[in-house]
Amino acid sequence: MHFRHGLQDSILEWQARDIVEMSCLHIETLLKRISGISWLPLGSTLRKPMVRRKLDEVTYGRAVAFSGVFNQAKHHVSHEKDTHLFSVSDAIVAYFIARRLSVPLYPLAKLKTDLFRFRAS
């Protein structure tokens, strides 16, 4: 939605932060479903032993690294006026990282939607 809106209105640079944040939020939401802990932020959720036990080491490490990006997108506001913390390229990369990182999380999250619906034809 943010990509489309940014392209249609020629403001994609202004949408980059939202794209990064929403990509990270996708991972946070999956991890909250996996853990059953909905009230903690991503970093705190990742530090819970029950979460660490449910994820393989590679996925866990990637999620921890990605949580740093999420913190920047959510909290870092001290950049120069009329500049962007994230570039369009950053937004694209964050989106694809989140998509790839979510693959091993989906089965653990026990979603009710059959993922077959989202496969390319």
C-alpha positions as CSV (number, residue, x, y, z in Angstrom):
1,M,0.0,0.0,0.0
2,H,2.8,2.5,0.9
3,F,4.7,1.6,-2.3
4,R,1.6,2.2,-4.4
5,H,0.7,5.4,-2.6
6,G,4.2,6.7,-2.9
7,L,4.5,5.9,-6.6
8,Q,1.1,7.3,-7.4
9,D,1.6,10.6,-5.6
10,S,5.4,10.9,-6.4
11,I,6.2,10.8,-2.7
12,L,7.9,7.5,-2.4
13,E,10.9,9.0,-0.5
14,W,8.4,10.2,2.1
15,Q,6.9,6.7,2.4
16,A,10.2,4.9,2.9
17,R,10.2,5.1,6.7
18,D,6.6,3.8,6.8
19,I,7.6,0.9,4.5
20,V,10.5,0.0,6.7
21,E,8.5,0.3,9.9
22,M,5.5,-1.8,8.5
23,S,7.9,-4.5,7.2
24,C,9.4,-4.8,10.7
25,L,6.0,-4.7,12.3
26,H,5.1,-7.8,10.2
27,I,8.0,-9.7,11.9
28,E,7.1,-8.3,15.3
29,T,3.5,-9.5,14.9
30,L,4.5,-13.0,13.8
31,L,6.8,-13.3,16.8
32,K,4.1,-12.1,19.1
33,R,1.7,-14.8,17.7
34,I,4.5,-17.4,18.2
35,S,5.2,-16.4,21.8
36,G,1.7,-15.6,22.9
37,I,3.0,-12.4,24.3
38,S,1.3,-9.5,22.7
39,W,2.2,-6.6,25.0
40,L,6.0,-6.5,24.6
41,P,7.9,-4.7,21.9
42,L,10.0,-6.7,19.4
43,G,13.3,-6.6,21.3
44,S,11.8,-7.7,24.6
45,T,9.8,-10.5,22.9
46,L,13.1,-11.7,21.3
47,R,14.8,-11.9,24.7
48,K,12.2,-14.2,26.1
49,P,13.6,-17.8,26.4
50,M,10.4,-19.3,25.0
51,V,10.9,-17.4,21.8
52,R,14.5,-18.3,21.5
53,R,13.7,-22.0,22.0
54,K,11.1,-21.9,19.2
55,L,13.4,-20.3,16.6
56,D,16.4,-21.9,14.9
57,E,19.7,-20.0,15.5
58,V,19.8,-18.4,12.0
59,T,16.3,-17.1,12.1
60,Y,16.7,-15.9,15.7
61,G,19.9,-14.0,14.8
62,R,18.3,-12.4,11.8
63,A,15.3,-11.3,13.8
64,V,17.5,-9.8,16.4
65,A,19.5,-7.9,13.7
66,F,16.3,-6.8,12.0
67,S,14.9,-5.5,15.4
68,G,17.6,-2.8,15.3
69,V,16.2,-1.5,12.0
70,F,12.7,-1.5,13.6
71,N,14.0,0.6,16.5
72,Q,15.5,3.1,14.1
73,A,12.2,3.3,12.1
74,K,10.1,3.7,15.2
75,H,12.2,6.0,17.4
76,H,15.0,7.8,15.5
77,V,13.7,11.3,14.7
78,S,16.8,13.4,15.0
79,H,17.9,13.6,11.4
80,E,18.0,16.9,9.5
81,K,14.7,18.7,8.6
82,D,13.3,17.6,5.2
83,T,15.7,14.6,4.9
84,H,14.8,11.0,5.1
85,L,16.2,8.5,7.5
86,F,15.6,5.7,5.0
87,S,16.0,5.8,1.3
88,V,13.7,4.1,-1.2
89,S,16.4,1.4,-1.7
90,D,16.4,0.9,2.1
91,A,12.6,0.5,2.0
92,I,12.8,-2.1,-0.8
93,V,15.5,-4.1,1.0
94,A,13.6,-4.0,4.3
95,Y,10.5,-5.2,2.6
96,F,12.2,-8.2,1.0
97,I,14.1,-9.0,4.2
98,A,10.9,-9.1,6.1
99,R,9.3,-11.3,3.5
100,R,12.2,-13.8,3.6
101,L,12.5,-13.7,7.4
102,S,8.8,-14.4,7.8
103,V,9.0,-17.7,5.9
104,P,10.2,-19.9,8.8
105,L,8.0,-17.9,11.2
106,Y,4.6,-18.6,9.4
107,P,4.4,-22.3,10.4
108,L,5.2,-21.4,14.0
109,A,2.6,-18.7,14.1
110,K,-0.2,-21.1,13.2
111,L,-2.0,-18.8,10.9
112,K,-5.4,-19.8,9.8
113,T,-5.0,-18.6,6.2
114,D,-3.6,-21.2,3.9
115,L,-0.4,-19.8,2.6
116,F,-1.0,-21.5,-0.8
117,R,-3.3,-18.5,-1.5
118,F,-0.2,-16.3,-1.7
119,R,1.9,-18.4,-4.1
120,A,2.6,-16.9,-7.5
121,S,0.8,-18.6,-10.4
